Amino acid sequence: MSKTYTSEDEKISLRNEDITHVCIAPSLYPLMQYILLKDIDTVKKHTFYIFTDVISKDIRKHLPCVHYKHDSGTFSQNLKKRLDKFAILLFKYCRFPFLKTAKIYALDMTYTSLFIGKREYDLLSDGPGCLTSNMQENCAAYIRQKAKANSLVGRIQRLVFGDVFINNWGNNKQCQGLYMTEENVSPIVDSHKTHVKSLKQMWDEASEETKDFLLEIFSLDKSDIESLNSRPLMFFTQPMTTDCGMSENEYAEVLKKMLGRYDNTQLIIKTHPRDRFDYQSLFPDALVYRKAVNAQLLELTGVKPKKVITICSSSVEAFSEDIECDYFGSDIHPKIEHHFGKEYFPNRTFNKVDMP
């Protein structure tokens, strides 16, 4: 009997024998890229999607998929994550037999990379200049990857879970090609076949059905665009308390010094999909926009602030050079600098704003 796989609300189904492609997207950017990369028939009728819960239920209901919790920290969360890892490792081909033959496109980060197993795959992008920002020899992420790969724990994990689990970002022999949305500089680019096509070019070439589908799954409509264009300043957040180990009080103090420089009645705070910090209580005059939508899709659909602001989010790279950019940088706090590294800057012109 054929297996059937469904969307989150079970309204969309796909049979095992119809699945020719797998998209592993633990964040929004590679999902959007994949939908623009492939034809709409493949996207809707022949692809199974593997997500973390960064991809919201409102998006998951449109696609046949499975998802895993991204959260960690508490004992129960960490225990569940470990159990999930072994369940994927041991039972993935029983649950998802199409993984043996389907073409795999993946952002090979988080433990969803375990679905790749020993298969070949193509790497999707994690954002503008993602390899330039993370996978050069002086980058914090590259240094962490190398240190873990050479550690005892890393060697054991590679033996148990496979090479991709440790050497991600395409830094392994199983990765056959890199799909980037702009030119990148990295040792990984030098050793792989790289395909470069900007999101704008893919958007311009996409069918109207593909564009409508993207707007539908991201729940982006005319009223959102009008609301986001109603104020000239847009601050792009990051999950600093989760990723950098900052306390909420530490992060709040940084934010107050930063955003106190601006007229909050003219400010929109665009939150990162994993960011759960309560910005509205801290900045009651700002408009907080929490829909999980890529900055790149906002730009493509006509959202155009006069100034974008961030600590060190690559989202500001979605906007053209005629839009001013205030960039505070990772040196705004030691814990942020430790996570991102000292030389983490956007690939665009910006005003470097120094904190007193």
Disulfide bonds with the S-S distance in Angstrom:
none
